[in-house]
Structure formats: C-alpha cells, structure tokens
Amino acid sequence: MRFKNLQLYSLATESELLKALDINKELLNEALTAPYKRRRINNRLLEIPNCSLKLIQYKINNILNQLEFPQYYQACKGRNSILNAKKHTNRMETINLDIANYFPNTKNKYVEIFFRTKLKITGAALNLLMLLTTFNGHLPTGAPTSCNLAFWAHFEIFNRIYNKMKKNNICMTLFVDDMSISAKSHIGGWVVKFCREALKKHCLWIKTSKIKHFGYKGTWVTGVKINQAGKLLVPFKQDKAVIDMLKEKDIVNMNESEIQKLLGKIGYIQQIAPKRFIATKKKAQKRYKEINQLKHYYKQIVTILNIYLHNQSCC
C-alpha cells in the first residue's frame, strides 16, 4: 500500500504535522474551537465540521487519496458506483449487504491503530490527527476524511472477507458501507454468516432489513440496475432527475451551479448510456461557456472601472 511514501508517515510532533498539511497554528486553533455542529437531515444525524476543520480534513483526505486502494474497494478516487456495478454483471446470484451505522460504529481505537501501526504516527502528531478526524469516540458522519479512514480502520476485516470470497470463486466489492457479493452459481448460506462474524470483530454489523438477494432475472448493485443479459441500465430516478430539471427551467435561464448540477447528472447517466441526452449536454455546455465568458467580461469591466476611479482620485 506504500504507506512509507505518504506525507503523514512517521510524524511525531505538532510542527511536523503542520508542515505536512501546510497549515499554521492559527488555522489549527480555529479548527479545534467548536469543531462540529449537529444537524438532522432525513432522519439522519450529521456531524458537520466548521469551515477551518473541513479545510484541514480535505488536506488530510487528499493525502490519504494517494494510497493504493485494493481493487475490490470502489469508493475511492477514479472509481464509482457504476464501475462497482460492472464487476457484478453476468452473475447468477447477488447479495447486497449494508453495514449499519458505519461511521458512528467505527470507533476511535481502530482509527488510532491505523495511524499508529500503518503510518507510524506517534506523540503530539497522533493526538492532533485524532482530534482532527474523530469526534465523540467515532468517525463523524459529515467529515471528508471519514470514508477513507473507515476503510483503512477496518482494512484487515474487509481483506479477510475478500480473500475468503475469492477462494470460493465469489466476487466481493465494497462501496463505502455497501458490500456486494455475486457468483456464477448459487451462493451458500455460509457467506452472510461469515461476513457477519468477521465484521463483529470490529463491532460492525449488517442491517438485517438491508440484506437483499437477487436471482438470475436481474439485480441492483449500488443503485445501478443490471438486467438478465448482464447489461447496465440507467436507473429511472436518474433520468427523471434530469427531465425534472429541464421542466423546471430552460437551460438558457440556468445559472452556473444549476448547469454544473445538470452536467453532473448527465455525465453519470452517460457512463451507462453514452448516447443519452447528447443534445441536452451540448446545449448545457454552450450555456456554461457563455456564463464563463460573461464572468470574464465582467471582471475586465470592473478592472477598467477601478483603474478609472483610481486615476480620477489622483487628479
């Protein structure tokens, strides 16, 4: 995994950590002052870091993204839910397992073990990193670092499950807290039992209501439909989201953030169906270009106006 090449490797002091993250003491103090606000959204409690803390967490996460993640982990840079689903095409059976309360149940001690044993971080640097990435004894649900740290905190457990499945010709992938297991033949009852027992060692468990078995007629993996022929289909809700945006407002009247959102949704869909919404995408790209040109012209006008006002004041 090349842990030794990481900027955080073998840090011991506060000054070493500040240098590695390219931050100053003032920003660190701001980050650790009232670090989180709790907010409930859709019956889910989020722990949202303050602006300074989030900035530092993004820096930490950018460093963690440099690690080489195993192929079965699909929630890292360069991979996504669609690539995850593609690994489960042309299978007879699929089981999707949802790990319950993944971040709240990832306790401090497992994060600390990762920092201490894999990255060899000690002393004040270790204490500060724990303060910057954990909250109330667990990984916070709203922190940019939580996804990567949860995986590395439980890496040995996930690796054990993966290796066991591989030996039995079963495909296993992990997308954050969604574990998908598929095979070209019947999947025995021992599989879910083995996963349960392995996860229990780190106080993780599978939601009983979220265990989904799919047969040969088709399956769903991380929100992507796979039909009987092994072809990926665009989920109806993704198509509907684009259509609803177009019904609500014409592209020529959309602002920059709305255009970016629309292009993002179309980009997702075109990973599955490249010919879908081609004309709409071109129109949105044209509008995005126009918006950026207007922003450029506006900046030029402001600059000229400031120069003019400056000259007038000097006269």
Sequence and secondary structure as in RCSB ss.txt:
>XXXX:A:sequence
MRFKNLQLYSLATESELLKALDINKELLNEALTAPYKRRRINNRLLEIPNCSLKLIQYKINNILNQLEFPQYYQA
CKGRNSILNAKKHTNRMETINLDIANYFPNTKNKYVEIFFRTKLKITGAALNLLMLLTTFNGHLPTGAPTSCNLA
FWAHFEIFNRIYNKMKKNNICMTLFVDDMSISAKSHIGGWVVKFCREALKKHCLWIKTSKIKHFGYKGTWVTGVK
INQAGKLLVPFKQDKAVIDMLKEKDIVNMNESEIQKLLGKIGYIQQIAPKRFIATKKKAQKRYKEINQLKHYYKQ
IVTILNIYLHNQSCC
>XXXX:A:secstr
  GGGSTTTT  SHHHHHHHHT  HHHHHHHHSS EEEEEETTEEEEEE HHHHHHHHHHHHHHTTS   TTB S
STT  HHHHHHTT S SEEEEEEBTTTTTTSBHHHHHHIIIIIS   HHHHHHHHHHH BTTB  TT TTHHHHH
HHHTHHHHHHHHHHHHHTT EEEEETTEEEEEESS   THHHHHHHHHHHTTT  B GGG EEE TTEEEETTEE
EETTS EE  HHHHHHHHHHHHHS GGG  HHHHHHHHHHHHHHHHH TTTTHHHHHHHHHHHHHHHHHHHHHHH
HHHHHHHHHHHHHH 
